[in-house]
């Protein structure tokens, strides 16, 4: 399969799940918690550093706690993709690292 050379078009951006600011993440997190849906997105606001990840985790925790829930977070660090589930009950958020799935076939 040929390599895609057009960096302006990729799945998360086409589906509008590629965000660049913590404010956008906060707004989308608020919606996901309210609707009881999972949150899946690509971070495009610069390198996904530990400091940025800490900010995002604080956003998830704040919005989840506001609705009496907790955030369960999975991170695919090489691809800067985060998945967050919100469960009933306040408690420690859970954090899981995932491997990149670049070679995955359908």
C-alpha positions as CSV (number, residue, x, y, z in Angstrom):
1,X,0.0,0.0,0.0
2,X,1.5,3.4,-0.9
3,X,2.3,5.9,1.8
4,X,-0.1,8.8,2.2
5,X,1.9,12.0,1.5
6,X,-0.9,14.4,2.3
7,X,-0.5,15.3,6.0
8,X,-3.5,17.6,5.9
9,X,-5.9,14.6,5.5
10,X,-6.0,11.8,8.0
11,X,-8.8,10.0,9.8
12,X,-9.0,12.0,13.1
13,X,-8.8,15.3,11.3
14,X,-11.4,14.3,8.7
15,X,-13.7,13.2,11.5
16,X,-13.0,16.4,13.5
17,X,-11.4,14.4,16.3
18,X,-8.0,16.1,16.1
19,X,-7.7,18.9,18.6
20,X,-5.0,21.5,19.3
21,X,-6.1,23.3,22.5
22,X,-7.0,22.2,26.0
23,X,-10.1,24.4,25.8
24,X,-11.3,22.3,22.9
25,X,-10.6,19.1,24.8
26,X,-12.4,20.5,27.8
27,X,-15.5,21.4,25.8
28,X,-15.6,18.0,24.1
29,X,-15.0,16.2,27.5
30,X,-17.9,18.1,29.0
31,X,-20.1,16.9,26.2
32,X,-18.9,13.3,26.4
33,X,-19.5,13.1,30.1
34,X,-22.9,14.6,29.8
35,X,-24.0,12.2,27.0
36,X,-22.3,9.2,28.7
37,X,-20.1,8.6,25.6
38,X,-16.4,7.7,25.3
39,X,-14.0,10.3,24.1
40,X,-11.5,9.4,21.4
41,X,-9.2,12.0,19.9
42,X,-5.8,12.8,18.4
43,X,-3.8,15.6,20.1
44,X,-2.3,17.9,17.5
45,X,-1.4,20.9,19.8
46,X,2.3,20.2,19.7
47,X,4.2,17.3,21.1
48,X,2.3,15.2,23.6
49,X,4.7,15.8,26.5
50,X,4.2,14.7,30.1
51,X,3.2,18.3,31.0
52,X,0.5,18.4,28.3
53,X,-0.7,15.0,29.3
54,X,-1.0,16.1,32.9
55,X,-3.1,19.1,31.8
56,X,-5.4,16.8,29.8
57,X,-5.7,14.4,32.7
58,X,-6.7,17.2,35.0
59,X,-9.4,18.3,32.5
60,X,-10.8,14.7,32.3
61,X,-10.8,14.4,36.1
62,X,-12.4,17.8,36.7
63,X,-15.2,17.2,34.2
64,X,-15.8,13.6,35.3
65,X,-16.0,14.5,39.0
66,X,-18.5,17.3,38.2
67,X,-20.9,14.6,37.2
68,X,-19.9,12.1,39.9
69,X,-17.9,9.9,37.5
70,X,-14.2,8.9,37.0
71,X,-12.1,9.0,33.9
72,X,-10.4,5.8,32.6
73,X,-7.7,7.0,30.1
74,X,-5.8,5.0,27.5
75,X,-2.9,6.7,25.6
76,X,-1.3,5.7,22.4
77,X,1.8,7.9,22.9
78,X,3.6,7.4,19.6
79,X,0.5,8.5,17.7
80,X,-0.8,11.0,20.3
81,X,-4.2,9.3,20.4
82,X,-6.2,9.3,23.7
83,X,-9.3,7.4,24.6
84,X,-11.3,8.2,27.7
85,X,-14.2,6.3,29.2
86,X,-16.3,7.8,32.0
87,X,-17.6,5.4,34.7
88,X,-19.9,6.0,37.6
89,X,-18.3,6.6,41.0
90,X,-15.7,9.1,42.0
91,X,-12.3,7.6,42.5
92,X,-8.8,7.5,41.1
93,X,-8.6,7.9,37.4
94,X,-7.1,5.0,35.6
95,X,-4.3,5.4,33.1
96,X,-3.1,2.9,30.5
97,X,-0.4,3.1,27.8
98,X,-1.0,1.5,24.4
99,X,1.4,0.5,21.7
100,X,1.2,2.0,18.2
101,X,-0.8,-0.2,15.8
102,X,0.7,1.1,12.6
103,X,0.9,-2.4,11.1
104,X,-2.6,-3.5,12.0
105,X,-4.5,-5.1,9.1
106,X,-8.3,-5.3,8.7
